[in-house]
Every structure is written in C-alpha cells, then in structure tokens.
C-alpha cells in the first residue's frame, strides 16, 4: 500500500505541473501536500512501536486521502487537470482508501488470545 501511495504522489506531482501558474502555491500545493501525506503517515505509523500509534497514523493517512479526493475533483471541475487524468488518479486513490480502511479495521481488532 505504501508503494501504491508513493507512486500516486509522484503522478499527482506530474499532473499538477500543468496547473495555471497562479495555482502552483494554492490548489496545486495543497494537492501535493495531501498526496505526500498519505505514504508519509503510513511510513511513520509503521515505524512506531505500538498498534495504537500505527492506527492513529493510518487514520491520518485516510483523512489525507479524503482531502486529496476532494482537491482532485475540484481541480477537474475548474479545468486545471484533464478529466480523464483526474478519473484515473481518483480510481487509484479509491483503491488506496479501501486498503487503508481494511488496515484500520485490522488494527482495531483485538489481538488473539
């Protein structure tokens, strides 16, 4: 999942390169930060020494994924990014969100006795 999220972040950077110049430090910057936040929080959570901390950071990553979804939809509606490209990014993001939800559910399960 981390690899998929990292690959998505790289592709989000490429997609935002074509945004209007005035948006580079506005919406494009927000989109890039949200995209980077997903794999970054997964990495930090996995490096922590407790399940509770991993759960916390996985939840933050899920929130960043939701933020990224909203921002990509907005970029598409504003015409800053080709709709086909936005849809492809959203499809990959949906897969990552489902994986994150499954990870969070697994981390919430009590350990076996």
N, CA, C and O of each residue as an XYZ file, in Angstrom:
452
protein
N       0.821     -1.183      0.000
C       0.000      0.000      0.000
C       0.875      1.261      0.000
O       0.580      2.225     -0.706
N       1.934      1.246      0.783
C       2.843      2.395      0.817
C       3.387      2.683     -0.573
O       3.462      3.840     -0.988
N       3.770      1.626     -1.299
C       4.318      1.799     -2.649
C       3.278      2.409     -3.583
O       3.592      3.309     -4.362
N       2.049      1.925     -3.507
C       0.985      2.466     -4.350
C       0.733      3.937     -4.028
O       0.532      4.752     -4.928
N       0.745      4.263     -2.753
C       0.523      5.647     -2.333
C       1.683      6.540     -2.774
O       1.468      7.685     -3.172
N       2.895      6.028     -2.706
C       4.065      6.790     -3.153
C       4.008      7.004     -4.664
O       4.268      8.106     -5.147
N       3.672      5.960     -5.402
C       3.541      6.079     -6.858
C       2.464      7.101     -7.223
O       2.639      7.890     -8.151
N       1.361      7.084     -6.495
C       0.292      8.041     -6.747
C       0.780      9.467     -6.491
O       0.476     10.373     -7.267
N       1.524      9.672     -5.420
C       2.050     11.007     -5.110
C       2.943     11.521     -6.245
O       2.869     12.692     -6.617
N       3.772     10.652     -6.784
C       4.643     11.038     -7.909
C       3.784     11.461     -9.104
O       4.071     12.466     -9.755
N       2.738     10.698     -9.386
C       1.875     11.021    -10.523
C       1.042     12.279    -10.273
O       0.725     13.011    -11.210
N       0.692     12.524     -9.030
C      -0.028     13.752     -8.688
C       0.874     14.961     -8.937
O       0.420     15.987     -9.444
N       2.147     14.838     -8.579
C       3.086     15.924     -8.868
C       3.126     16.208    -10.369
O       3.097     17.366    -10.784
N       3.193     15.171    -11.167
C       3.232     15.358    -12.623
C       1.938     16.004    -13.123
O       1.975     16.869    -13.997
N       0.813     15.592    -12.579
C      -0.473     16.139    -13.008
C      -0.608     17.616    -12.655
O      -1.210     18.382    -13.407
N      -0.058     18.012    -11.526
C      -0.189     19.405    -11.101
C       0.819     20.330    -11.789
O       0.720     21.550    -11.662
N       1.770     19.771    -12.501
C       2.728     20.595    -13.251
C       2.043     21.452    -14.312
O       2.543     22.517    -14.675
N       0.912     20.990    -14.802
C       0.218     21.727    -15.868
C      -0.810     22.727    -15.337
O      -1.504     23.371    -16.123
N      -0.915     22.862    -14.026
C      -1.857     23.826    -13.453
C      -1.436     25.242    -13.832
O      -0.263     25.491    -14.106
N      -2.391     26.167    -13.846
C      -2.023     27.564    -14.092
C      -0.990     28.038    -13.071
O      -0.995     27.606    -11.918
N      -0.121     28.916    -13.505
C       0.979     29.381    -12.655
C       0.496     29.912    -11.304
O       1.122     29.647    -10.278
N      -0.607     30.657    -11.293
C      -1.098     31.229    -10.040
C      -1.588     30.169     -9.063
O      -1.752     30.454     -7.877
N      -1.821     28.965     -9.538
C      -2.299     27.891     -8.662
C      -1.170     27.042     -8.077
O      -1.431     26.176     -7.242
N       0.069     27.268     -8.494
C       1.168     26.435     -8.026
C       1.330     26.477     -6.511
O       1.717     25.476     -5.908
N       1.043     27.607     -5.890
C       1.184     27.703     -4.438
C      -0.169     27.708     -3.738
O      -0.255     27.933     -2.531
N      -1.197     27.462     -4.491
C      -2.545     27.389     -3.923
C      -3.023     25.947     -3.996
O      -2.567     25.090     -3.239
N      -3.953     25.687     -4.923
C      -4.547     24.356     -5.005
C      -3.512     23.283     -5.335
O      -3.548     22.198     -4.755
N      -2.602     23.564     -6.244
C      -1.581     22.564     -6.596
C      -0.742     22.200     -5.379
O      -0.431     21.029     -5.164
N      -0.378     23.192     -4.589
C       0.394     22.929     -3.373
C      -0.377     22.102     -2.372
O       0.183     21.206     -1.740
N      -1.664     22.393     -2.222
C      -2.491     21.613     -1.294
C      -2.628     20.170     -1.766
O      -2.552     19.234     -0.970
N      -2.829     20.005     -3.065
C      -2.958     18.653     -3.625
C      -1.669     17.867     -3.404
O      -1.706     16.702     -3.007
N      -0.552     18.494     -3.658
C       0.739     17.817     -3.484
C       0.973     17.445     -2.022
O       1.435     16.343     -1.728
N       0.657     18.354     -1.111
C       0.847     18.049      0.320
C      -0.039     16.886      0.765
O       0.408     16.015      1.512
N      -1.283     16.868      0.314
C      -2.187     15.778      0.682
C      -1.690     14.451      0.103
O      -1.731     13.417      0.770
N      -1.221     14.496     -1.145
C      -0.731     13.266     -1.788
C       0.494     12.717     -1.066
O       0.619     11.505     -0.890
N       1.393     13.594     -0.651
C       2.605     13.172      0.061
C       2.269     12.700      1.475
O       2.947     11.830      2.022
N       1.239     13.268      2.053
C       0.854     12.925      3.419
C       0.420     11.465      3.569
O       0.647     10.856      4.614
N      -0.194     10.912      2.544
C      -0.695      9.528      2.644
C       0.456      8.541      2.883
O       0.452      7.864      3.911
N       1.443      8.428      1.977
C       2.521      7.472      2.239
C       3.402      7.885      3.419
O       3.954      7.025      4.106
N       3.538      9.183      3.658
C       4.363      9.640      4.784
C       3.781      9.184      6.116
O       4.512      8.720      6.990
N       2.475      9.316      6.269
C       1.846      8.880      7.518
C       1.847      7.363      7.656
O       1.965      6.838      8.763
N       1.716      6.662      6.540
C       1.830      5.195      6.598
C       3.219      4.789      7.073
O       3.359      3.900      7.913
N       4.235      5.436      6.538
C       5.615      5.112      6.926
C       5.847      5.423      8.399
O       6.419      4.610      9.125
N       5.406      6.590      8.838
C       5.628      6.960     10.232
C       4.876      6.023     11.175
O       5.416      5.603     12.198
N       3.637      5.698     10.832
C       2.862      4.788     11.679
C       3.475      3.406     11.776
O       3.514      2.804     12.849
N       3.956      2.906     10.639
C       4.573      1.579     10.635
C       5.856      1.555     11.453
O       6.228      0.516     11.998
N       6.528      2.689     11.540
C       7.788      2.760     12.284
C       7.573      2.899     13.793
O       8.504      2.715     14.577
N       6.369      3.217     14.184
C       6.083      3.371     15.616
C       6.068      2.008     16.292
O       5.933      0.972     15.641
N       6.207      2.033     17.584
C       6.340      0.790     18.340
C       5.032      0.266     18.912
O       5.035     -0.683     19.696
N       3.910      0.875     18.528
C       2.649      0.389     19.082
C       1.558      0.346     18.018
O       1.564      1.116     17.058
N       0.637     -0.563     18.216
C      -0.502     -0.688     17.315
C      -1.359      0.572     17.370
O      -1.869      1.025     16.346
N      -1.516      1.132     18.557
C      -2.326      2.343     18.707
C      -1.747      3.495     17.884
O      -2.494      4.245     17.255
N      -0.440      3.636     17.888
C       0.197      4.695     17.105
C       0.051      4.431     15.604
O      -0.202      5.351     14.827
N       0.211      3.178     15.208
C       0.044      2.810     13.800
C      -1.379      3.134     13.361
O      -1.588      3.684     12.280
N      -2.354      2.795     14.194
C      -3.752      3.080     13.913
C      -3.964      4.587     13.759
O      -4.656      5.031     12.844
N      -3.372      5.356     14.648
C      -3.501      6.814     14.602
C      -2.984      7.371     13.275
O      -3.654      8.181     12.634
N      -1.802      6.939     12.872
C      -1.214      7.461     11.643
C      -1.923      6.931     10.392
O      -2.007      7.640      9.389
N      -2.430      5.705     10.437
C      -3.217      5.174      9.318
C      -4.501      5.981      9.164
O      -4.949      6.232      8.045
N      -5.090      6.385     10.277
C      -6.293      7.212     10.234
C      -5.999      8.594      9.652
O      -6.806      9.143      8.903
N      -4.853      9.145      9.997
C      -4.450     10.434      9.419
C      -4.254     10.277      7.909
O      -4.656     11.146      7.136
N      -3.639      9.171      7.492
C      -3.442      8.917      6.064
C      -4.794      8.819      5.351
O      -4.941      9.318      4.235
N      -5.768      8.189      5.980
C      -7.102      8.080      5.384
C      -7.741      9.461      5.253
O      -8.395      9.753      4.252
N      -7.554     10.292      6.245
C      -8.060     11.663      6.163
C      -7.395     12.445      5.040
O      -8.061     13.193      4.323
N      -6.097     12.277      4.885
C      -5.384     12.945      3.794
C      -5.866     12.442      2.438
O      -5.935     13.212      1.480
N      -6.197     11.167      2.350
C      -6.717     10.609      1.104
C      -8.072     11.231      0.767
O      -8.352     11.517     -0.398
N      -8.906     11.440      1.774
C     -10.203     12.084      1.547
C     -10.003     13.527      1.095
O     -10.705     14.009      0.205
N      -9.054     14.205      1.704
C      -8.719     15.575      1.318
C      -8.238     15.608     -0.131
O      -8.653     16.468     -0.908
N      -7.365     14.674     -0.490
C      -6.844     14.603     -1.845
C      -7.963     14.358     -2.849
O      -7.976     14.956     -3.925
N      -8.891     13.491     -2.505
C     -10.019     13.217     -3.403
C     -10.789     14.507     -3.702
O     -11.074     14.816     -4.859
N     -11.116     15.240     -2.666
C     -11.857     16.490     -2.833
C     -11.090     17.476     -3.703
O     -11.669     18.112     -4.584
N      -9.813     17.602     -3.464
C      -8.996     18.555     -4.210
C      -8.843     18.158     -5.671
O      -8.843     19.022     -6.548
N      -8.711     16.863     -5.944
C      -8.622     16.408     -7.334
C      -9.935     16.655     -8.074
O      -9.930     17.068     -9.234
N     -11.047     16.405     -7.410
C     -12.349     16.669     -8.024
C     -12.470     18.156     -8.346
O     -12.918     18.526     -9.431
N     -12.076     18.990     -7.418
C     -12.120     20.432     -7.620
C     -11.225     20.851     -8.792
O     -11.631     21.665     -9.623
N     -10.018     20.301     -8.859
C      -9.102     20.621     -9.957
C      -9.709     20.234    -11.305
O      -9.561     20.955    -12.291
N     -10.381     19.108    -11.337
C     -11.042     18.685    -12.571
C     -12.185     19.612    -12.949
O     -12.329     19.990    -14.112
N     -12.984     19.972    -11.978
C     -14.129     20.857    -12.245
C     -13.692     22.252    -12.658
O     -14.387     22.917    -13.426
N     -12.552     22.699    -12.159
C     -12.027     24.010    -12.532
C     -11.304     23.984    -13.873
O     -10.934     25.031    -14.403
N     -11.102     22.787    -14.421
C     -10.432     22.649    -15.706
C      -8.918     22.735    -15.620
O      -8.251     22.945    -16.633
N      -8.369     22.575    -14.421
C      -6.917     22.640    -14.249
C      -6.241     21.336    -14.659
O      -5.046     21.306    -14.950
N      -7.015     20.272    -14.676
C      -6.462     18.954    -14.999
C      -7.469     18.221    -15.872
O      -8.677     18.296    -15.645
N      -6.968     17.523    -16.856
C      -7.803     16.753    -17.766
C      -8.674     15.766    -16.986
O      -8.189     15.075    -16.090
N      -9.936     15.706    -17.326
C     -10.905     14.864    -16.600
C     -10.503     13.385    -16.636
O     -10.686     12.675    -15.648
N      -9.968     12.924    -17.743
C      -9.536     11.522    -17.852
C      -8.411     11.255    -16.849
O      -8.387     10.216    -16.190
N      -7.502     12.185    -16.745
C      -6.378     12.042    -15.803
C      -6.884     12.069    -14.362
O      -6.460     11.267    -13.529
N      -7.792     12.998    -14.079
C      -8.366     13.078    -12.733
C      -9.064     11.771    -12.387
O      -8.885     11.247    -11.288
N      -9.855     11.242    -13.309
C     -10.574      9.992    -13.051
C      -9.606      8.832    -12.795
O      -9.855      7.990    -11.932
N      -8.512      8.794    -13.543
C      -7.516      7.734    -13.340
C      -6.871      7.862    -11.960
O      -6.683      6.863    -11.265
N      -6.532      9.090    -11.565
C      -5.950      9.301    -10.233
C      -6.947      8.948     -9.140
O      -6.584      8.333     -8.137
N      -8.199      9.336     -9.330
C      -9.235      9.022     -8.339
C      -9.462      7.520     -8.212
O      -9.723      7.019     -7.118
N      -9.365      6.804     -9.324
C      -9.518      5.348     -9.280
C      -8.419      4.701     -8.450
O      -8.680      3.806     -7.645
N      -7.202      5.156     -8.650
C      -6.078      4.626     -7.864
C      -6.207      5.027     -6.400
O      -5.911      4.238     -5.503
N      -6.648      6.252     -6.168
C      -6.841      6.721     -4.797
C      -7.915      5.908     -4.095
O      -7.782      5.597     -2.912
N      -8.974      5.561     -4.808
C     -10.041      4.744     -4.218
C      -9.496      3.393     -3.758
O      -9.856      2.907     -2.686
N      -8.639      2.799     -4.559
C      -8.021      1.525     -4.170
C      -7.209      1.693     -2.883
O      -7.293      0.862     -1.979
N      -6.436      2.753     -2.806
C      -5.625      3.019     -1.614
C      -6.521      3.259     -0.405
O      -6.225      2.782      0.691
N      -7.609      3.994     -0.595
C      -8.534      4.244      0.521
C      -9.157      2.951      1.030
O      -9.315      2.773      2.237
N      -9.510      2.053      0.122
C     -10.061      0.758      0.551
C      -9.020     -0.058      1.319
O      -9.342     -0.723      2.304
N      -7.782      0.001      0.861
C      -6.703     -0.698      1.563
C      -6.477     -0.093      2.951
O      -6.263     -0.817      3.924
N      -6.526      1.225      3.032
C      -6.369      1.896      4.330
C      -7.502      1.528      5.277
O      -7.271      1.270      6.459
N      -8.714      1.503      4.765
C      -9.863      1.134      5.603
C      -9.714     -0.288      6.129
O     -10.035     -0.564      7.285
N      -9.230     -1.186      5.283
C      -9.010     -2.571      5.716
C      -7.903     -2.642      6.769
O      -8.024     -3.379      7.747
N      -6.838     -1.888      6.572
C      -5.748     -1.851      7.551
C      -6.256     -1.326      8.885
O      -5.948     -1.893      9.933
N      -7.024     -0.257      8.855
C      -7.562      0.322     10.085
C      -8.464     -0.676     10.797
O      -8.389     -0.819     12.017
N      -9.310     -1.363     10.049
C     -10.186     -2.385     10.662
C      -9.355     -3.490     11.293
O      -9.676     -3.963     12.383
N      -8.293     -3.903     10.621
C      -7.423     -4.951     11.155
C      -6.729     -4.478     12.426
O      -6.632     -5.229     13.396
N      -6.253     -3.255     12.425
C      -5.561     -2.722     13.609
C      -6.495     -2.537     14.803
O      -6.056     -2.565     15.953
N      -7.776     -2.349     14.526
C      -8.761     -2.172     15.602
C      -9.180     -3.493     16.249
O      -9.710     -3.509     17.360
N      -8.940     -4.592     15.546
C      -9.302     -5.905     16.098
C      -8.452     -6.221     17.314
O      -7.252     -5.948     17.329
N      -9.076     -6.798     18.334
C      -8.279     -7.186     19.490
C      -7.299     -8.299     19.129
O      -7.609     -9.143     18.289
N      -6.131     -8.311     19.747
C      -5.165     -9.368     19.444
C      -5.712    -10.734     19.871
O      -6.471    -10.827     20.835
N      -5.327    -11.784     19.155
C      -5.788    -13.133     19.546
C      -5.231    -13.511     20.904
O      -4.147    -13.076     21.292
N      -5.978    -14.318     21.611
C      -5.562    -14.723     22.964
C      -4.634    -15.885     22.956
O      -4.201    -16.336     24.016
